[in-house]
Amino acid sequence: MGCEHVGMLDHISIQCADVAASAAFYDAVSAALGGGRVMDFGNVIGYGTSGKPDFWIGPQETGAGFRESHIAFAALDRASVRAFFEAAKAKGAEVLHEPRLWPEYHPSYYGTFVRDPDGNNVEAVCHGPELNV
């Protein structure tokens, strides 16, 4: 049986100081990107967009102190990037960069960066042009 390859990452997991606070944050921002909880084991929660969890949160169990992670979520369009930003702000996230073009990456790179409740740098990015709907 072969493995289906659909992207660079299969899944990522981060440890959180306060799982409930992080779950509230990721519930809001994942919904803005068309996703949500697909598995919930109480203190370990998996998020995804198609029934398969590709992003997990759980309690901090290893290491001492803080180690920042950068997580970039794919957005379907620029409107989703803006919705992610608004959802994050509504949850009290620190704004690192408001939604904008980042031409130093490539001409259509449109992203926003915020801090989650644990201080991680979380991004939503769209690599396509603005859609006129």
Secondary structure, 3 states (H helix, E strand, C coil): CCCCCCCCCCCEEEEECCHHHHHHHHHHHHHHCCCEEEEECCCCEEEECCCCCCEEEEECCCCCCCCCCEEEEECCCHHHHHHHHHHHHHCCCEEEEEEEECCCCCCCCEEEEEECCCCCEEEEEECCCCCCC
